[in-house]
Each structure stands twice: as C-alpha cells, then as structure tokens.
Amino acid sequence: MDLTLTDEDADLLREVVDATLRDLSYEIANTDNAGYKRELRERRDRLQAIQHQLGGVAT
C-alpha cells in the first residue's frame, strides 16, 4: 500500500505514533499477564517499524 500525506499530516501521524509508543512502554512495564505483555510488545514492534518508515521520532 502506498500512502501520500501532506507534511502536516505526516507530522501529526508521527506525533500519534510517538505518543502511542510511550503509552505502550508504560503499559508493558506494568502488565503482569505474560500473554498480554507479548501482544503489547508485538504491537510496539510494528509501531516502531511504522515510525521508522515515517522518518523517526516527531520533532
């Protein structure tokens, strides 16, 4: 899939991904359920890949 974004939309998407990754880090650290923690880590990994495709952390 190809997605064309304006610079403003790309910045917003980077900010949303960054915020979600921060929230996931907190949730992973505070989750005792091993299965749920694994799912959160997989989600984090996918979001980090998306973050990389968007050009890294939002400024």
PDB file of N, CA, C, O and CB in Angstrom:
ATOM      1  N   MET A   1       0.843  -1.163   0.000  1.00  0.00           N
ATOM      2  CA  MET A   1       0.000   0.000   0.000  1.00  0.00           C
ATOM      3  C   MET A   1       0.894   1.233   0.000  1.00  0.00           C
ATOM      4  O   MET A   1       1.888   1.298   0.723  1.00  0.00           O
ATOM      5  CB  MET A   1      -0.962  -0.006   1.211  1.00  0.00           C
ATOM      6  N   ASP A   2       0.533   2.185  -0.802  1.00  0.00           N
ATOM      7  CA  ASP A   2       1.207   3.476  -0.809  1.00  0.00           C
ATOM      8  C   ASP A   2       0.263   4.501  -0.214  1.00  0.00           C
ATOM      9  O   ASP A   2      -0.943   4.479  -0.458  1.00  0.00           O
ATOM     10  CB  ASP A   2       1.648   3.885  -2.247  1.00  0.00           C
ATOM     11  N   LEU A   3       0.831   5.388   0.563  1.00  0.00           N
ATOM     12  CA  LEU A   3       0.042   6.409   1.233  1.00  0.00           C
ATOM     13  C   LEU A   3       0.735   7.743   1.018  1.00  0.00           C
ATOM     14  O   LEU A   3       1.920   7.890   1.317  1.00  0.00           O
ATOM     15  CB  LEU A   3      -0.133   6.096   2.754  1.00  0.00           C
ATOM     16  N   THR A   4       0.007   8.697   0.508  1.00  0.00           N
ATOM     17  CA  THR A   4       0.561  10.016   0.292  1.00  0.00           C
ATOM     18  C   THR A   4      -0.004  10.956   1.342  1.00  0.00           C
ATOM     19  O   THR A   4      -1.220  11.091   1.486  1.00  0.00           O
ATOM     20  CB  THR A   4       0.255  10.524  -1.136  1.00  0.00           C
ATOM     21  N   LEU A   5       0.905  11.613   2.082  1.00  0.00           N
ATOM     22  CA  LEU A   5       0.488  12.520   3.143  1.00  0.00           C
ATOM     23  C   LEU A   5       1.093  13.898   2.925  1.00  0.00           C
ATOM     24  O   LEU A   5       2.191  14.030   2.383  1.00  0.00           O
ATOM     25  CB  LEU A   5       0.891  11.969   4.519  1.00  0.00           C
ATOM     26  N   THR A   6       0.371  14.911   3.350  1.00  0.00           N
ATOM     27  CA  THR A   6       0.968  16.240   3.375  1.00  0.00           C
ATOM     28  C   THR A   6       2.002  16.254   4.495  1.00  0.00           C
ATOM     29  O   THR A   6       1.996  15.370   5.352  1.00  0.00           O
ATOM     30  CB  THR A   6      -0.119  17.362   3.581  1.00  0.00           C
ATOM     31  N   ASP A   7       2.879  17.236   4.495  1.00  0.00           N
ATOM     32  CA  ASP A   7       3.869  17.339   5.568  1.00  0.00           C
ATOM     33  C   ASP A   7       3.188  17.460   6.923  1.00  0.00           C
ATOM     34  O   ASP A   7       3.638  16.874   7.907  1.00  0.00           O
ATOM     35  CB  ASP A   7       4.793  18.540   5.334  1.00  0.00           C
ATOM     36  N   GLU A   8       2.101  18.221   6.966  1.00  0.00           N
ATOM     37  CA  GLU A   8       1.378  18.402   8.227  1.00  0.00           C
ATOM     38  C   GLU A   8       0.759  17.092   8.703  1.00  0.00           C
ATOM     39  O   GLU A   8       0.799  16.783   9.894  1.00  0.00           O
ATOM     40  CB  GLU A   8       0.289  19.466   8.067  1.00  0.00           C
ATOM     41  N   ASP A   9       0.194  16.330   7.791  1.00  0.00           N
ATOM     42  CA  ASP A   9      -0.405  15.043   8.158  1.00  0.00           C
ATOM     43  C   ASP A   9       0.660  14.054   8.612  1.00  0.00           C
ATOM     44  O   ASP A   9       0.442  13.294   9.556  1.00  0.00           O
ATOM     45  CB  ASP A   9      -1.190  14.460   6.976  1.00  0.00           C
ATOM     46  N   ALA A  10       1.807  14.062   7.946  1.00  0.00           N
ATOM     47  CA  ALA A  10       2.901  13.169   8.338  1.00  0.00           C
ATOM     48  C   ALA A  10       3.402  13.534   9.734  1.00  0.00           C
ATOM     49  O   ALA A  10       3.686  12.649  10.541  1.00  0.00           O
ATOM     50  CB  ALA A  10       4.062  13.239   7.313  1.00  0.00           C
ATOM     51  N   ASP A  11       3.512  14.822  10.022  1.00  0.00           N
ATOM     52  CA  ASP A  11       3.931  15.260  11.362  1.00  0.00           C
ATOM     53  C   ASP A  11       2.936  14.795  12.416  1.00  0.00           C
ATOM     54  O   ASP A  11       3.328  14.309  13.477  1.00  0.00           O
ATOM     55  CB  ASP A  11       4.074  16.794  11.412  1.00  0.00           C
ATOM     56  N   LEU A  12       1.653  14.946  12.121  1.00  0.00           N
ATOM     57  CA  LEU A  12       0.615  14.519  13.061  1.00  0.00           C
ATOM     58  C   LEU A  12       0.672  13.019  13.285  1.00  0.00           C
ATOM     59  O   LEU A  12       0.561  12.558  14.421  1.00  0.00           O
ATOM     60  CB  LEU A  12      -0.771  14.922  12.552  1.00  0.00           C
ATOM     61  N   LEU A  13       0.842  12.258  12.224  1.00  0.00           N
ATOM     62  CA  LEU A  13       0.920  10.807  12.349  1.00  0.00           C
ATOM     63  C   LEU A  13       2.133  10.397  13.172  1.00  0.00           C
ATOM     64  O   LEU A  13       2.047   9.484  13.994  1.00  0.00           O
ATOM     65  CB  LEU A  13       0.975  10.153  10.969  1.00  0.00           C
ATOM     66  N   ARG A  14       3.267  11.069  12.957  1.00  0.00           N
ATOM     67  CA  ARG A  14       4.463  10.784  13.763  1.00  0.00           C
ATOM     68  C   ARG A  14       4.191  11.062  15.241  1.00  0.00           C
ATOM     69  O   ARG A  14       4.586  10.277  16.103  1.00  0.00           O
ATOM     70  CB  ARG A  14       5.666  11.629  13.274  1.00  0.00           C
ATOM     71  N   GLU A  15       3.520  12.174  15.534  1.00  0.00           N
ATOM     72  CA  GLU A  15       3.204  12.516  16.919  1.00  0.00           C
ATOM     73  C   GLU A  15       2.304  11.462  17.560  1.00  0.00           C
ATOM     74  O   GLU A  15       2.513  11.090  18.715  1.00  0.00           O
ATOM     75  CB  GLU A  15       2.532  13.889  16.986  1.00  0.00           C
ATOM     76  N   VAL A  16       1.313  10.983  16.824  1.00  0.00           N
ATOM     77  CA  VAL A  16       0.393   9.970  17.342  1.00  0.00           C
ATOM     78  C   VAL A  16       1.122   8.655  17.586  1.00  0.00           C
ATOM     79  O   VAL A  16       0.908   8.009  18.612  1.00  0.00           O
ATOM     80  CB  VAL A  16      -0.775   9.755  16.370  1.00  0.00           C
ATOM     81  N   VAL A  17       1.970   8.259  16.664  1.00  0.00           N
ATOM     82  CA  VAL A  17       2.744   7.021  16.828  1.00  0.00           C
ATOM     83  C   VAL A  17       3.680   7.148  18.029  1.00  0.00           C
ATOM     84  O   VAL A  17       3.789   6.223  18.834  1.00  0.00           O
ATOM     85  CB  VAL A  17       3.557   6.701  15.540  1.00  0.00           C
ATOM     86  N   ASP A  18       4.353   8.293  18.149  1.00  0.00           N
ATOM     87  CA  ASP A  18       5.258   8.514  19.282  1.00  0.00           C
ATOM     88  C   ASP A  18       4.511   8.415  20.613  1.00  0.00           C
ATOM     89  O   ASP A  18       4.972   7.754  21.543  1.00  0.00           O
ATOM     90  CB  ASP A  18       5.940   9.889  19.162  1.00  0.00           C
ATOM     91  N   ALA A  19       3.369   9.070  20.696  1.00  0.00           N
ATOM     92  CA  ALA A  19       2.589   9.054  21.941  1.00  0.00           C
ATOM     93  C   ALA A  19       2.111   7.639  22.258  1.00  0.00           C
ATOM     94  O   ALA A  19       2.130   7.217  23.415  1.00  0.00           O
ATOM     95  CB  ALA A  19       1.381  10.011  21.837  1.00  0.00           C
ATOM     96  N   THR A  20       1.692   6.923  21.248  1.00  0.00           N
ATOM     97  CA  THR A  20       1.227   5.556  21.453  1.00  0.00           C
ATOM     98  C   THR A  20       2.367   4.660  21.922  1.00  0.00           C
ATOM     99  O   THR A  20       2.166   3.802  22.782  1.00  0.00           O
ATOM    100  CB  THR A  20       0.614   5.000  20.165  1.00  0.00           C
ATOM    101  N   LEU A  21       3.556   4.849  21.369  1.00  0.00           N
ATOM    102  CA  LEU A  21       4.706   4.065  21.801  1.00  0.00           C
ATOM    103  C   LEU A  21       5.059   4.349  23.255  1.00  0.00           C
ATOM    104  O   LEU A  21       5.401   3.431  24.000  1.00  0.00           O
ATOM    105  CB  LEU A  21       5.905   4.353  20.908  1.00  0.00           C
ATOM    106  N   ARG A  22       4.979   5.602  23.663  1.00  0.00           N
ATOM    107  CA  ARG A  22       5.243   5.929  25.071  1.00  0.00           C
ATOM    108  C   ARG A  22       4.217   5.254  25.978  1.00  0.00           C
ATOM    109  O   ARG A  22       4.571   4.693  27.016  1.00  0.00           O
ATOM    110  CB  ARG A  22       5.220   7.462  25.289  1.00  0.00           C
ATOM    111  N   ASP A  23       2.951   5.309  25.583  1.00  0.00           N
ATOM    112  CA  ASP A  23       1.904   4.668  26.376  1.00  0.00           C
ATOM    113  C   ASP A  23       2.118   3.162  26.450  1.00  0.00           C
ATOM    114  O   ASP A  23       1.925   2.553  27.502  1.00  0.00           O
ATOM    115  CB  ASP A  23       0.524   4.974  25.788  1.00  0.00           C
ATOM    116  N   LEU A  24       2.518   2.562  25.330  1.00  0.00           N
ATOM    117  CA  LEU A  24       2.757   1.117  25.315  1.00  0.00           C
ATOM    118  C   LEU A  24       3.909   0.735  26.234  1.00  0.00           C
ATOM    119  O   LEU A  24       3.845  -0.286  26.918  1.00  0.00           O
ATOM    120  CB  LEU A  24       3.046   0.641  23.893  1.00  0.00           C
ATOM    121  N   SER A  25       4.956   1.542  26.253  1.00  0.00           N
ATOM    122  CA  SER A  25       6.091   1.241  27.131  1.00  0.00           C
ATOM    123  C   SER A  25       5.646   1.197  28.582  1.00  0.00           C
ATOM    124  O   SER A  25       6.050   0.308  29.332  1.00  0.00           O
ATOM    125  CB  SER A  25       7.208   2.282  26.952  1.00  0.00           C
ATOM    126  N   TYR A  26       4.824   2.143  28.974  1.00  0.00           N
ATOM    127  CA  TYR A  26       4.295   2.174  30.341  1.00  0.00           C
ATOM    128  C   TYR A  26       3.427   0.948  30.603  1.00  0.00           C
ATOM    129  O   TYR A  26       3.552   0.297  31.640  1.00  0.00           O
ATOM    130  CB  TYR A  26       3.483   3.466  30.581  1.00  0.00           C
ATOM    131  N   GLU A  27       2.549   0.643  29.656  1.00  0.00           N
ATOM    132  CA  GLU A  27       1.638  -0.490  29.839  1.00  0.00           C
ATOM    133  C   GLU A  27       2.394  -1.815  29.882  1.00  0.00           C
ATOM    134  O   GLU A  27       2.057  -2.693  30.677  1.00  0.00           O
ATOM    135  CB  GLU A  27       0.598  -0.521  28.718  1.00  0.00           C
ATOM    136  N   ILE A  28       3.409  -1.967  29.038  1.00  0.00           N
ATOM    137  CA  ILE A  28       4.216  -3.194  29.046  1.00  0.00           C
ATOM    138  C   ILE A  28       4.892  -3.362  30.401  1.00  0.00           C
ATOM    139  O   ILE A  28       4.902  -4.455  30.968  1.00  0.00           O
ATOM    140  CB  ILE A  28       5.277  -3.166  27.912  1.00  0.00           C
ATOM    141  N   ALA A  29       5.450  -2.289  30.908  1.00  0.00           N
ATOM    142  CA  ALA A  29       6.170  -2.352  32.184  1.00  0.00           C
ATOM    143  C   ALA A  29       5.251  -2.685  33.349  1.00  0.00           C
ATOM    144  O   ALA A  29       5.698  -3.261  34.341  1.00  0.00           O
ATOM    145  CB  ALA A  29       6.871  -1.034  32.452  1.00  0.00           C
ATOM    146  N   ASN A  30       3.986  -2.336  33.246  1.00  0.00           N
ATOM    147  CA  ASN A  30       3.065  -2.514  34.369  1.00  0.00           C
ATOM    148  C   ASN A  30       2.076  -3.653  34.175  1.00  0.00           C
ATOM    149  O   ASN A  30       1.082  -3.738  34.897  1.00  0.00           O
ATOM    150  CB  ASN A  30       2.312  -1.247  34.603  1.00  0.00           C
ATOM    151  N   THR A  31       2.336  -4.531  33.207  1.00  0.00           N
ATOM    152  CA  THR A  31       1.449  -5.656  32.942  1.00  0.00           C
ATOM    153  C   THR A  31       2.075  -6.941  33.469  1.00  0.00           C
ATOM    154  O   THR A  31       3.230  -7.247  33.173  1.00  0.00           O
ATOM    155  CB  THR A  31       1.150  -5.776  31.433  1.00  0.00           C
ATOM    156  N   ASP A  32       1.307  -7.682  34.245  1.00  0.00           N
ATOM    157  CA  ASP A  32       1.783  -8.960  34.788  1.00  0.00           C
ATOM    158  C   ASP A  32       1.408 -10.147  33.901  1.00  0.00           C
ATOM    159  O   ASP A  32       2.049 -11.196  33.965  1.00  0.00           O
ATOM    160  CB  ASP A  32       1.219  -9.171  36.184  1.00  0.00           C
ATOM    161  N   ASN A  33       0.378  -9.987  33.079  1.00  0.00           N
ATOM    162  CA  ASN A  33      -0.093 -11.070  32.231  1.00  0.00           C
ATOM    163  C   ASN A  33       0.881 -11.273  31.066  1.00  0.00           C
ATOM    164  O   ASN A  33       1.015 -10.405  30.204  1.00  0.00           O
ATOM    165  CB  ASN A  33      -1.523 -10.773  31.709  1.00  0.00           C
ATOM    166  N   ALA A  34       1.555 -12.416  31.048  1.00  0.00           N
ATOM    167  CA  ALA A  34       2.603 -12.684  30.053  1.00  0.00           C
ATOM    168  C   ALA A  34       2.068 -12.657  28.619  1.00  0.00           C
ATOM    169  O   ALA A  34       2.731 -12.130  27.726  1.00  0.00           O
ATOM    170  CB  ALA A  34       3.249 -14.036  30.331  1.00  0.00           C
ATOM    171  N   GLY A  35       0.896 -13.210  28.390  1.00  0.00           N
ATOM    172  CA  GLY A  35       0.315 -13.230  27.047  1.00  0.00           C
ATOM    173  C   GLY A  35      -0.004 -11.836  26.553  1.00  0.00           C
ATOM    174  O   GLY A  35       0.276 -11.493  25.404  1.00  0.00           O
ATOM    175  N   TYR A  36      -0.591 -11.035  27.423  1.00  0.00           N
ATOM    176  CA  TYR A  36      -0.937  -9.661  27.069  1.00  0.00           C
ATOM    177  C   TYR A  36       0.330  -8.844  26.840  1.00  0.00           C
ATOM    178  O   TYR A  36       0.386  -8.019  25.929  1.00  0.00           O
ATOM    179  CB  TYR A  36      -1.803  -9.015  28.171  1.00  0.00           C
ATOM    180  N   LYS A  37       1.339  -9.075  27.664  1.00  0.00           N
ATOM    181  CA  LYS A  37       2.617  -8.369  27.520  1.00  0.00           C
ATOM    182  C   LYS A  37       3.245  -8.700  26.167  1.00  0.00           C
ATOM    183  O   LYS A  37       3.793  -7.818  25.505  1.00  0.00           O
ATOM    184  CB  LYS A  37       3.588  -8.744  28.675  1.00  0.00           C
ATOM    185  N   ARG A  38       3.169  -9.954  25.757  1.00  0.00           N
ATOM    186  CA  ARG A  38       3.703 -10.367  24.459  1.00  0.00           C
ATOM    187  C   ARG A  38       2.972  -9.652  23.318  1.00  0.00           C
ATOM    188  O   ARG A  38       3.600  -9.188  22.366  1.00  0.00           O
ATOM    189  CB  ARG A  38       3.586 -11.897  24.293  1.00  0.00           C
ATOM    190  N   GLU A  39       1.644  -9.566  23.419  1.00  0.00           N
ATOM    191  CA  GLU A  39       0.855  -8.867  22.397  1.00  0.00           C
ATOM    192  C   GLU A  39       1.233  -7.387  22.330  1.00  0.00           C
ATOM    193  O   GLU A  39       1.346  -6.815  21.246  1.00  0.00           O
ATOM    194  CB  GLU A  39      -0.653  -9.015  22.686  1.00  0.00           C
ATOM    195  N   LEU A  40       1.426  -6.775  23.495  1.00  0.00           N
ATOM    196  CA  LEU A  40       1.811  -5.369  23.534  1.00  0.00           C
ATOM    197  C   LEU A  40       3.188  -5.153  22.910  1.00  0.00           C
ATOM    198  O   LEU A  40       3.409  -4.170  22.203  1.00  0.00           O
ATOM    199  CB  LEU A  40       1.802  -4.858  24.975  1.00  0.00           C
ATOM    200  N   ARG A  41       4.101  -6.067  23.172  1.00  0.00           N
ATOM    201  CA  ARG A  41       5.442  -5.960  22.591  1.00  0.00           C
ATOM    202  C   ARG A  41       5.393  -6.096  21.063  1.00  0.00           C
ATOM    203  O   ARG A  41       6.093  -5.383  20.344  1.00  0.00           O
ATOM    204  CB  ARG A  41       6.372  -7.038  23.192  1.00  0.00           C
ATOM    205  N   GLU A  42       4.559  -7.017  20.581  1.00  0.00           N
ATOM    206  CA  GLU A  42       4.403  -7.182  19.133  1.00  0.00           C
ATOM    207  C   GLU A  42       3.825  -5.912  18.516  1.00  0.00           C
ATOM    208  O   GLU A  42       4.264  -5.479  17.450  1.00  0.00           O
ATOM    209  CB  GLU A  42       3.495  -8.394  18.817  1.00  0.00           C
ATOM    210  N   ARG A  43       2.856  -5.327  19.177  1.00  0.00           N
ATOM    211  CA  ARG A  43       2.256  -4.070  18.708  1.00  0.00           C
ATOM    212  C   ARG A  43       3.308  -2.962  18.700  1.00  0.00           C
ATOM    213  O   ARG A  43       3.396  -2.185  17.749  1.00  0.00           O
ATOM    214  CB  ARG A  43       1.048  -3.665  19.604  1.00  0.00           C
ATOM    215  N   ARG A  44       4.108  -2.896  19.773  1.00  0.00           N
ATOM    216  CA  ARG A  44       5.175  -1.898  19.859  1.00  0.00           C
ATOM    217  C   ARG A  44       6.159  -2.061  18.708  1.00  0.00           C
ATOM    218  O   ARG A  44       6.572  -1.077  18.095  1.00  0.00           O
ATOM    219  CB  ARG A  44       5.910  -2.008  21.204  1.00  0.00           C
ATOM    220  N   ASP A  45       6.536  -3.306  18.414  1.00  0.00           N
ATOM    221  CA  ASP A  45       7.488  -3.565  17.337  1.00  0.00           C
ATOM    222  C   ASP A  45       6.939  -3.104  15.988  1.00  0.00           C
ATOM    223  O   ASP A  45       7.667  -2.524  15.183  1.00  0.00           O
ATOM    224  CB  ASP A  45       7.834  -5.055  17.282  1.00  0.00           C
ATOM    225  N   ARG A  46       5.665  -3.360  15.747  1.00  0.00           N
ATOM    226  CA  ARG A  46       5.043  -2.935  14.489  1.00  0.00           C
ATOM    227  C   ARG A  46       4.985  -1.414  14.400  1.00  0.00           C
ATOM    228  O   ARG A  46       5.234  -0.839  13.340  1.00  0.00           O
ATOM    229  CB  ARG A  46       3.628  -3.526  14.359  1.00  0.00           C
ATOM    230  N   LEU A  47       4.657  -0.768  15.511  1.00  0.00           N
ATOM    231  CA  LEU A  47       4.604   0.691  15.516  1.00  0.00           C
ATOM    232  C   LEU A  47       5.992   1.303  15.352  1.00  0.00           C
ATOM    233  O   LEU A  47       6.131   2.348  14.717  1.00  0.00           O
ATOM    234  CB  LEU A  47       3.965   1.189  16.807  1.00  0.00           C
ATOM    235  N   GLN A  48       7.008   0.676  15.908  1.00  0.00           N
ATOM    236  CA  GLN A  48       8.372   1.166  15.725  1.00  0.00           C
ATOM    237  C   GLN A  48       8.786   1.061  14.258  1.00  0.00           C
ATOM    238  O   GLN A  48       9.494   1.932  13.754  1.00  0.00           O
ATOM    239  CB  GLN A  48       9.353   0.379  16.616  1.00  0.00           C
ATOM    240  N   ALA A  49       8.355   0.013  13.575  1.00  0.00           N
ATOM    241  CA  ALA A  49       8.643  -0.131  12.146  1.00  0.00           C
ATOM    242  C   ALA A  49       7.949   0.979  11.349  1.00  0.00           C
ATOM    243  O   ALA A  49       8.525   1.543  10.418  1.00  0.00           O
ATOM    244  CB  ALA A  49       8.192  -1.524  11.637  1.00  0.00           C
ATOM    245  N   ILE A  50       6.721   1.274  11.725  1.00  0.00           N
ATOM    246  CA  ILE A  50       5.988   2.371  11.071  1.00  0.00           C
ATOM    247  C   ILE A  50       6.677   3.696  11.355  1.00  0.00           C
ATOM    248  O   ILE A  50       6.822   4.533  10.463  1.00  0.00           O
ATOM    249  CB  ILE A  50       4.512   2.418  11.553  1.00  0.00           C
ATOM    250  N   GLN A  51       7.100   3.884  12.600  1.00  0.00           N
ATOM    251  CA  GLN A  51       7.806   5.107  12.990  1.00  0.00           C
ATOM    252  C   GLN A  51       9.057   5.286  12.125  1.00  0.00           C
ATOM    253  O   GLN A  51       9.349   6.387  11.660  1.00  0.00           O
ATOM    254  CB  GLN A  51       8.188   5.066  14.498  1.00  0.00           C
ATOM    255  N   HIS A  52       9.776   4.207  11.922  1.00  0.00           N
ATOM    256  CA  HIS A  52      10.986   4.256  11.100  1.00  0.00           C
ATOM    257  C   HIS A  52      10.644   4.656   9.657  1.00  0.00           C
ATOM    258  O   HIS A  52      11.360   5.449   9.046  1.00  0.00           O
ATOM    259  CB  HIS A  52      11.708   2.885  11.122  1.00  0.00           C
ATOM    260  N   GLN A  53       9.560   4.112   9.124  1.00  0.00           N
ATOM    261  CA  GLN A  53       9.145   4.448   7.761  1.00  0.00           C
ATOM    262  C   GLN A  53       8.731   5.913   7.646  1.00  0.00           C
ATOM    263  O   GLN A  53       8.876   6.529   6.591  1.00  0.00           O
ATOM    264  CB  GLN A  53       7.993   3.545   7.321  1.00  0.00           C
ATOM    265  N   LEU A  54       8.216   6.458   8.739  1.00  0.00           N
ATOM    266  CA  LEU A  54       7.794   7.871   8.737  1.00  0.00           C
ATOM    267  C   LEU A  54       8.959   8.826   8.943  1.00  0.00           C
ATOM    268  O   LEU A  54       8.791  10.044   8.884  1.00  0.00           O
ATOM    269  CB  LEU A  54       6.753   8.109   9.819  1.00  0.00           C
ATOM    270  N   GLY A  55      10.122   8.279   9.180  1.00  0.00           N
ATOM    271  CA  GLY A  55      11.289   9.141   9.335  1.00  0.00           C
ATOM    272  C   GLY A  55      11.697   9.383  10.755  1.00  0.00           C
ATOM    273  O   GLY A  55      12.386  10.365  11.033  1.00  0.00           O
ATOM    274  N   GLY A  56      11.302   8.534  11.660  1.00  0.00           N
ATOM    275  CA  GLY A  56      11.742   8.634  13.051  1.00  0.00           C
ATOM    276  C   GLY A  56      10.792   9.396  13.936  1.00  0.00           C
ATOM    277  O   GLY A  56       9.620   9.589  13.612  1.00  0.00           O
ATOM    278  N   VAL A  57      11.327   9.826  15.067  1.00  0.00           N
ATOM    279  CA  VAL A  57      10.541  10.477  16.117  1.00  0.00           C
ATOM    280  C   VAL A  57      10.111  11.861  15.660  1.00  0.00           C
ATOM    281  O   VAL A  57      10.857  12.572  14.987  1.00  0.00           O
ATOM    282  CB  VAL A  57      11.347  10.572  17.431  1.00  0.00           C
ATOM    283  N   ALA A  58       8.887  12.228  16.039  1.00  0.00           N
ATOM    284  CA  ALA A  58       8.359  13.553  15.710  1.00  0.00           C
ATOM    285  C   ALA A  58       9.175  14.646  16.400  1.00  0.00           C
ATOM    286  O   ALA A  58       9.695  14.460  17.500  1.00  0.00           O
ATOM    287  CB  ALA A  58       6.875  13.659  16.116  1.00  0.00           C
ATOM    288  N   THR A  59       9.270  15.776  15.730  1.00  0.00           N
ATOM    289  CA  THR A  59      10.005  16.898  16.318  1.00  0.00           C
ATOM    290  C   THR A  59       9.078  17.922  16.904  1.00  0.00           C
ATOM    291  O   THR A  59       9.533  18.933  17.440  1.00  0.00           O
ATOM    292  CB  THR A  59      10.891  17.551  15.291  1.00  0.00           C
TER     293      THR A  59
END
